[in-house]
Amino acid sequence: KQYILFVSGLDKNVKESDLHKLFTEYPVSYIKIAKDHQTKESYGYAFIGIKNSSNKAEEAISKFNYEKMPGYKKTITVCWYNMDRSATKNREDLNIFIKNIAKTVSHKQFHDYYSQFGNIVSLKIAEDDEGESLGYGFVLYESANEADAAIAGTNGKEFHGKEIWAGKFIKNRPKK
């Protein structure tokens, strides 16, 4: 049996060999970084197959999720690959946008804060090329009720010394 992990937030220069090195203690069957067919530039995410052990896959998620890869500056997200995720990712009722996040807030702190409202499918604090927080992020929940509860429970509230704004994520909204 094959267990597939989804790794996102990768620096554009990360190579499959870097990921092999990172996952060296796990029974990896393959690593595939998604790339543009023409330019061969990385899209910043990869798929990693773990052979025969959901325990080892879980362990890898716990160890590497919201960590920075050695030699790189950006925080990576490691989770189970879910083929249905692409269907939920753009659903505005499940995805919330948060801004005015203190630059000192880690992905783990952000996750812990927002997990009180429900099951998080994915979460990200936007970072620049140096791995510094841009002060905004996204949380994708399993249900619309969870997303609504998170907005109601955090919009206008103080989090790490700053009043955050939380609302529905609207795809392709014009940037101000």
Secondary structure, DSSP 8 states (H G I E B T S, - for coil): -EEEEEEE---TT--HHHHHHHTTTS-EEEEEEEE-TTT--EEEEEEEEEES-HHHHHHHHHHHTTEE-TT--SEEEEEE--TTHHHHHT-TTTEEEEE---TT--HHHHHHHHHTTS-EEEEEEEE-TTS-EEEEEEEEESSHHHHHHHHHHHTT-EETTEE-EEEE--TT----
